Amino acid sequence: MDGRTFVKLCRDGKLLGKQFTATDADLVFAKSKQKGSKTLGLAEFEQALQQIADKKQTSLQQLLAQLAAAGGPVYTGTRALANKFHDDKSLYTGVHAHGGPSTKDDKVNDLSSLLDRSPADVRGTKM
């Protein structure tokens, strides 16, 4: 578990408050991880939970019960607001108002219609 995930665990588990802030969670994470490492293992995580319990002046069992009662992670996202130029097709302009751009060109079927292979002189004029 990295530092960002640890702070999210504390936030989603409703551990953060006046006694224990997000900064405190970062400091507990930094103290618990091994030097040079960026993540916590299971033993280090248990040590971090004990430090949080000490900081909040509760027992480890009460802290674990609070985490379990909070449920899983909280996911939040944003909803796009209505945009009349995108949602209302009667307001479309240009090519899109007339059915949109074509991805198939009916005029060109092969290279013979694009290239002129008739004989020419050095200047490129047809003979």
Contacts in CASP RR format, 6 or more apart in sequence:
PFRMAT RR
TARGET T0000
AUTHOR 0000-0000-0000
METHOD contacts of the structure
MODEL  1
MDGRTFVKLCRDGKLLGKQFTATDADLVFAKSKQKGSKTLGLAEFEQALQ
QIADKKQTSLQQLLAQLAAAGGPVYTGTRALANKFHDDKSLYTGVHAHGG
PSTKDDKVNDLSSLLDRSPADVRGTKM
1 9 0 8 1.000
1 39 0 8 1.000
1 40 0 8 1.000
1 41 0 8 1.000
1 45 0 8 1.000
2 38 0 8 1.000
2 39 0 8 1.000
2 40 0 8 1.000
3 26 0 8 1.000
3 29 0 8 1.000
3 38 0 8 1.000
3 39 0 8 1.000
3 40 0 8 1.000
6 25 0 8 1.000
6 28 0 8 1.000
6 29 0 8 1.000
6 40 0 8 1.000
6 48 0 8 1.000
7 22 0 8 1.000
7 25 0 8 1.000
7 26 0 8 1.000
7 29 0 8 1.000
8 73 0 8 1.000
9 67 0 8 1.000
9 73 0 8 1.000
10 16 0 8 1.000
10 20 0 8 1.000
10 22 0 8 1.000
10 25 0 8 1.000
10 52 0 8 1.000
11 22 0 8 1.000
11 74 0 8 1.000
12 70 0 8 1.000
12 71 0 8 1.000
12 72 0 8 1.000
12 73 0 8 1.000
12 74 0 8 1.000
13 66 0 8 1.000
13 67 0 8 1.000
13 70 0 8 1.000
13 71 0 8 1.000
14 66 0 8 1.000
14 70 0 8 1.000
15 25 0 8 1.000
15 52 0 8 1.000
15 56 0 8 1.000
15 63 0 8 1.000
15 66 0 8 1.000
15 67 0 8 1.000
16 22 0 8 1.000
16 25 0 8 1.000
19 55 0 8 1.000
19 56 0 8 1.000
19 57 0 8 1.000
20 52 0 8 1.000
20 55 0 8 1.000
20 56 0 8 1.000
24 55 0 8 1.000
25 52 0 8 1.000
28 48 0 8 1.000
28 51 0 8 1.000
28 52 0 8 1.000
28 55 0 8 1.000
29 40 0 8 1.000
29 48 0 8 1.000
31 48 0 8 1.000
31 51 0 8 1.000
32 40 0 8 1.000
32 44 0 8 1.000
32 45 0 8 1.000
32 47 0 8 1.000
32 48 0 8 1.000
32 51 0 8 1.000
33 39 0 8 1.000
33 40 0 8 1.000
33 44 0 8 1.000
34 44 0 8 1.000
40 48 0 8 1.000
49 60 0 8 1.000
49 63 0 8 1.000
49 64 0 8 1.000
50 60 0 8 1.000
52 63 0 8 1.000
53 59 0 8 1.000
53 60 0 8 1.000
53 62 0 8 1.000
53 63 0 8 1.000
56 63 0 8 1.000
84 91 0 8 1.000
85 91 0 8 1.000
95 101 0 8 1.000
107 113 0 8 1.000
108 114 0 8 1.000
116 126 0 8 1.000
118 126 0 8 1.000
118 127 0 8 1.000
119 126 0 8 1.000
119 127 0 8 1.000
120 126 0 8 1.000
120 127 0 8 1.000
121 127 0 8 1.000
END
